[in-house]
Structures are given as structure tokens and as C-alpha cells.
Amino acid sequence: MPADFPPWDRVSAFFRRWRDHWLVKEFHDRLRATIREREGSDTEPAAGVIDSQSVKADAVVGSDSRGFDGGKLLNGRKRHVVVDTLGLLLGAMVPKRGSSSASSPT
């Protein structure tokens, strides 16, 4: 933790409270709307771009949560993201091991 942050247990307690009450999502959505407005766009996106990425897993990541991407020959995790036309995050998903796509299985 940065030196100017409160003790980690207080930060963690705040984060858990915000997460449990969906405030993290609320903060994210408000920030995205503010940025879109500053850029001259509508606050709600009209289009999104879907992409998937394979991320190499470190040795400390349990084998039950990672798989093999045959397209990239990479052992790790696959994640799917949706961004708006400004590149701001709309959603993300990390599928469980064993799910696959046609082009590159996890």
C-alpha cells in the first residue's frame, strides 16, 4: 500500500463495503459518464467492441483456474472485455477453466 493510504485493513474494509453495496460499479459508471460527456459524447455508449485476451498465468496461479490457449500456445487465463468507442470499459468476464471458444480453447 502507498505510504499515504490508511492501514490496509481499513482500506480493505472500505473496499468490501463498497463492493457489497455495488458502489464500485456505481463509481465506475459515473466516472465513465463524466469522461464521455467531457469528450463530447452521450453519457451512455451507443456501441461497444468485444475482444478476448489470453494472459499468461504465473506459477503461483492454481492450475484449476487456468487453461491452455491453443491459438497462442499460452498457458494462462482468458478474459473477455467490452469497451465503448472511447476505449472505456463496459464489462469484463473471466470464464472458468474448461470453457472454450472455437478459435482458441482455454
Backbone as a ProteinNet text record, in pm:
[ID]
protein_1_A
[PRIMARY]
MPADFPPWDRVSAFFRRWRDHWLVKEFHDRLRATIREREGSDTEPAAGVIDSQSVKADAVVGSDSRGFDGGKLLNGRKRHVVVDTLGLLLGAMVPKRGSSSASSPT
[TERTIARY]
83.4	0	88.5	45.2	120.4	126.7	232.2	254.9	146.3	83.2	-17.1	-157.7	-171.8	-300.5	-318.1	-441.4	-464.5	-414.2	-415.4	-373.8	-455.4	-392.4	-453.1	-587.9	-605.7	-732.3	-847.9	-819.7	-924.7	-958.8	-854.6	-877.2	-957.3	-918.5	-988.3	-1133.6	-1158.4	-1295.3	-1380.9	-1325.2	-1399.3	-1429.3	-1327.9	-1349.6	-1457.4	-1451.2	-1552.9	-1692.9	-1704.8	-1835	-1883.8	-1795.5	-1834.5	-1873.3	-1795.4	-1824.9	-1959.3	-1982.8	-2105.5	-2230.1	-2216.4	-2330	-2327.7	-2247.9	-2236.7	-2189.6	-2121.1	-2074.6	-1955.2	-1873.8	-1761	-1813.7	-1919.2	-1980.6	-2040.9	-2106.1	-2164.9	-2057.7	-1945.2	-1835.1	-1781.8	-1762.9	-1710.5	-1805.1	-1933.8	-2030.7	-2040.1	-2035.5	-2040.1	-1914.7	-1799.3	-1673.9	-1674.1	-1719.8	-1726.4	-1819.2	-1935.7	-2030.8	-1969.6	-1896.5	-1832.6	-1727.5	-1646.2	-1542	-1606.2	-1710.4	-1777.8	-1836	-1894.2	-1951.8	-1843.1	-1729	-1616.8	-1564.2	-1572.2	-1525	-1629	-1745.8	-1849.2	-1939.3	-1937.8	-2023.3	-2142	-2243.5	-2353.9	-2299.1	-2365.5	-2316.9	-2329.5	-2427.9	-2443.7	-2390	-2306.3	-2248.6	-2353.2	-2336.5	-2426.7	-2368.3	-2239.4	-2173.9	-2063.4	-2029.1	-1922.4	-1838.1	-1718.2	-1626.6	-1592.2	-1607.3	-1578.6	-1444.4	-1362.2	-1233.4	-1202.2	-1117	-1070.1	-918.4	-864.1	-719.6	-681.1	-568.5	-510.7	-395.9	-397.5	-297.3	-217.4	-86.5	-1.1	-15	-35.3	-50.3	84.8	105.7	226.7	219.4	330.5	334.9	252.8	231.6	155.1	4.1	-40.5	-183.1	-217.8	-319	-357.4	-398	-363.8	-394.5	-543.8	-622.4	-766.7	-832.4	-759	-817.4	-750.9	-672.3	-609.5	-619.8	-596.5	-605.4	-502.7	-514.6	-418.7	-488.5	-433.2	-484.4	-408.8	-477.2	-413.7	-376.4	-446.2	-415.6	-285.5	-258.4	-137.3	-32.2	-64.8	23.9	66.6	-33.2	-7.7	-85.2	-18.8	-83.7	-120.9	-249.2	-289.5	-438.9	-485.7	-627.3	-672.8	-797.5	-857.2	-953.8	-956.6	-1053.3	-1119	-1243.5	-1321.1	-1357.9	-1340.6	-1373	-1462.5	-1546.3	-1628.3	-1595.6	-1555.7	-1524.7	-1612.8	-1632.8	-1708.3	-1615.6	-1667.4	-1588	-1473.9	-1474.5	-1362.8	-1260.7	-1288	-1198.3	-1223.1	-1335.8	-1367.8	-1438.7	-1403.9	-1454.6	-1605	-1676.6	-1819.5	-1842.7	-1759.6	-1775.8	-1655.7	-1640.8	-1530.8	-1576.6	-1520.2	-1553.7	-1430.9	-1405.4	-1300.1	-1369.6	-1380.7	-1453	-1376.2	-1451.3	-1389.4	-1307.5	-1214.1	-1131.1	-1220.3	-1185.8	-1262	-1359.4	-1398.2	-1481.8	-1390.1	-1444	-1356.5	-1429.1	-1350.5	-1404.6	-1357.8	-1418.6	-1387.5	-1243.3	-1190.2	-1057.2	-944.1	-968.5	-859.8	-916.7	-909.5	-964.2	-884.3	-953.1	-885.9	-839.7
-117.9	0	125.1	227.8	353.3	409.2	481	532.5	630.6	700.7	799	739.1	607.4	539.7	506.2	491.3	441.4	297.4	238.4	98.7	7.2	-101.8	-188.7	-243.9	-273	-331	-231.4	-101.9	-0.1	13.5	15.3	23.3	-98	-215.1	-338.3	-335.8	-286.8	-279.2	-186	-71.5	20.4	-45.2	-109.4	-173.9	-280.5	-365.1	-469.9	-410.6	-303.5	-238.5	-181.4	-114.1	-58.3	-168.7	-278.3	-389.7	-453.4	-477.6	-544.2	-461.9	-330.5	-241.8	-191.1	-255.9	-223.4	-80	-19.9	117.7	126.6	21.5	23.7	38.3	-37.7	-26.5	112.2	165	298.9	404.4	397.8	492.5	482.1	359.3	336	393.6	366.4	413.7	566.3	627.8	774.6	836.4	778.7	828.8	814.9	699.9	679.5	782.6	807.7	906.1	1046.1	1080.7	1212.7	1227.8	1125	1130.1	1139.9	1060.6	1064	1203.4	1263.9	1397.9	1500.5	1492.1	1583.5	1568.1	1445.8	1419.3	1455	1503.6	1544.5	1432	1318.7	1205.2	1198.3	1120.9	1093.6	1021.1	1037.7	972.2	820	770.6	626.1	587.7	485.8	446.6	385.6	408.8	352.9	228.3	204.9	89.5	39.5	-86.2	-145.2	-236.6	-262.5	-351.1	-464.4	-588.5	-706.3	-764.2	-800	-861	-963.4	-1057.1	-1152.8	-1150.3	-1175.7	-1175.8	-1299.3	-1356.5	-1463.8	-1403.8	-1427	-1369	-1481.8	-1477.1	-1581.6	-1584.7	-1703.3	-1719.4	-1748.2	-1688.9	-1712.3	-1850.6	-1902.3	-2034.7	-2041.3	-1926.4	-1926.7	-1935.2	-1916.9	-1928.3	-2076.2	-2116.3	-2256.2	-2310.7	-2436.6	-2496.8	-2514.3	-2510.1	-2524.1	-2398.3	-2286.5	-2162.5	-2114.3	-2198.5	-2159.4	-2272.8	-2240.7	-2340	-2311.5	-2380.7	-2367.6	-2306.8	-2198.1	-2134.1	-2193.9	-2278.8	-2345.9	-2252.6	-2139.5	-2043.6	-1970.4	-1936.6	-1862.2	-1949.4	-2076.5	-2169.1	-2111.5	-2068.2	-1999.4	-2066.6	-2090.6	-2146.1	-2029.2	-2010	-1896.7	-1883.3	-1760.1	-1729.4	-1651.6	-1672	-1595.5	-1496.1	-1375	-1276.4	-1210.9	-1175.6	-1109.1	-971	-869.3	-733	-668.7	-575.1	-493.8	-348.9	-272	-130.7	-47.2	79.1	168.3	225.3	313.6	366.2	456.7	498.2	575.6	485.5	355.5	261.7	245.6	298.4	288.4	156.2	91.9	-40.5	-39.9	-130.9	-151.4	-280.5	-381	-507.8	-596.8	-693.6	-789.5	-922.6	-1030.8	-1163.8	-1252.5	-1329.4	-1429.9	-1564	-1641.8	-1769.2	-1871.1	-1966.9	-2075.5	-2162.4	-2231.7	-2323.1	-2426.9	-2462.4	-2564.8	-2508.7	-2382.1	-2322.2	-2285.7	-2286.5	-2260.8	-2184.6	-2123.2	-2061	-2144.8	-2124.2	-2208	-2190.8	-2068.2	-2044.2	-2075.9	-2058.1	-2082.5	-2127.5	-2254	-2304.5	-2258	-2244.6	-2207.3	-2327.9
0	0	0	-72.7	-69.1	72.9	103.8	238.9	283.8	188.6	227.1	240.7	225.2	245.1	392.8	437	573.7	583.9	703.6	718.1	625.9	579	479	523.6	653.5	697.7	684.6	701	681.2	534.1	448.7	304	258.2	305	268.3	315	434.9	487	402.1	362.4	275.5	141.7	83.1	-46.1	-36.3	66.9	82.4	96.5	174.6	192.6	59.2	-14	-144.1	-240.8	-244.2	-333.5	-298.7	-172.1	-129.3	-158.7	-163.3	-193.1	-336.8	-421.8	-564.3	-589.1	-492.6	-510.4	-605.4	-613.7	-706.9	-849.1	-883.1	-1015.2	-1035.2	-933.3	-941.3	-965.8	-892.4	-912.7	-1055.3	-1101.8	-1236.3	-1341.5	-1328.8	-1427.6	-1429	-1312.2	-1307.2	-1367.6	-1337.7	-1393.8	-1545.7	-1596.7	-1742.3	-1805.8	-1745.3	-1799	-1800.3	-1694.9	-1687.9	-1797.8	-1816.9	-1920.6	-2058.5	-2083.1	-2213	-2239.3	-2136.7	-2151.3	-2184.9	-2116.1	-2143.4	-2285.6	-2338.1	-2473.8	-2579.8	-2535.8	-2630.1	-2677.2	-2608.4	-2644	-2549	-2587.9	-2497	-2375.3	-2260.2	-2138.9	-2147.3	-2223.3	-2242.9	-2380	-2387.7	-2516.3	-2609.4	-2738.4	-2839.6	-2904.6	-2885.2	-2946.9	-2854.9	-2872.8	-2794.3	-2880.9	-2836.6	-2905.5	-2809.8	-2857.8	-2776.3	-2820	-2722.6	-2752.2	-2644.8	-2678	-2578.4	-2577.4	-2460.3	-2443.6	-2365.3	-2399.9	-2320.8	-2242.3	-2112	-2024.5	-1961.9	-1977.4	-1922.7	-1770.9	-1715.7	-1571.5	-1507.2	-1394	-1317.5	-1252.6	-1208.5	-1146.1	-1017.4	-953.2	-828.2	-852	-977.1	-1009.8	-1016.7	-942.2	-937	-1072.6	-1099.2	-1229.1	-1249.7	-1141.6	-1155.6	-1212.3	-1217.3	-1268.6	-1397.2	-1460.1	-1585.3	-1685.5	-1808.7	-1914.3	-2022.2	-2134.5	-2243.4	-2363.6	-2416.7	-2537.6	-2655.5	-2731.9	-2844.2	-2957.2	-2969.9	-3075.8	-3051.1	-2925.8	-2891.9	-2823.8	-2802.9	-2733.7	-2599.4	-2521.3	-2396.3	-2283.9	-2172.1	-2054.6	-1964.2	-1939.8	-1858.4	-1849.1	-1842.1	-1829.4	-1951.7	-1986.8	-2096	-2032.9	-2084.4	-2036.7	-2155.8	-2138.3	-2242.1	-2189.7	-2273.2	-2234.2	-2339.6	-2294.3	-2382.6	-2349.7	-2451.5	-2432.3	-2524.3	-2487.6	-2575.4	-2682.8	-2764.9	-2876.7	-2831.4	-2704.5	-2649.8	-2580.4	-2575.6	-2510.4	-2361.6	-2312.3	-2170	-2143	-2034.6	-2002.2	-1975.5	-2043.2	-2018.4	-1941.3	-1964.1	-1894.1	-1915.5	-1825.5	-1835.5	-1777.9	-1830.8	-1782	-1794.5	-1690.2	-1693.9	-1677	-1786.6	-1776.6	-1694.1	-1641.8	-1567.1	-1661.4	-1606.3	-1684.5	-1749.9	-1870.6	-1940.3	-2041.4	-2027.7	-2130.9	-2246.6	-2366.6	-2480.5	-2588.6	-2675	-2795.3	-2913.2	-3027.3	-3142.6	-3187.9	-3180.3	-3235	-3138	-3008.1	-2913.5	-2779.9	-2751.8	-2625	-2504.9	-2390.9	-2267.7	-2193.5
[MASK]
++++++++++++++++++++++++++++++++++++++++++++++++++++++++++++++++++++++++++++++++++++++++++++++++++++++++++

